[in-house]
Amino acid sequence: MNGWVISRKAPRPVREPWGLRVDVGLPGHVARHIVATPTPEILRHLTTILTTPGTWLKLCAPPEAVAPSLPAAWSIQEPEFMMTTTSLDRTPPRAPNGYTLAVTTRADVTVARLLTEAGEVAARGQFALAGHTAVVDQVETAANHRRRGLGTVIMRTLGATAASAGAHQGVLLATPQGQALYETLGWTLYTPMTATVLTTP
């Protein structure tokens, strides 16, 4: 979690009896609570005491395991998958023809971008280090540049840069679409995740 808050420039996480809390403070994302073991009892407690719309729960469980314990005011989002790897290759990839690879580090966040000849960002991703773990975040490819292997180049660039910076392993949250790509790059599923947000008080 420390890597995520560095990446998103969010406040440090606060430990709670059920896990961690991050006071994000953004519209629609007031706070997030990370629950490693979301039992029905914990979920009943949280959904009773948390009454501010825009509060998120990040639950280490698949949607079908937690949905029965969530009131109607809590909206379940697209499934997510926490993935890890211990195979960070130090060899950086080459940019595909027609693209330039740019890697920058500011405020402990390393960003990799693939730029077109016109300077358009075709694909990007970033990571922050938490000890020896690289937390990969916000990996995306522009719609008109997909299916060209750009996501693979970004991921390998992030992995190589993180390994050179001392990372021994990586962690990320994948969408269903991204999970298949990461598996081909040696990432494995650690746990399915369910994100849910309070939409009404």
URGIJO-V170579 format. One line per field, one symbol per residue. psi: psi as a letter, one per 20 degrees, with the letter a starting at -180 (. if undefined). A space follows every 10 residues. Layout:
psi = ???
//
This chain:
psi = hhhghggjlr qqqpprhicq ppngkqpimg qqppohnmqh gghgggigho joqjpqpopm qqghhhghjp rhioppapqr opqrqjmopi oqrqqqpiqp pppqppljpp ppqpqrhijq ohqrrrqqpn cjpoopqlpq pqhjjrkjjh hgggghgggg ggghjjpirq qrpqrhhhgg ghhijjqqpg qqqppqqohq .
//
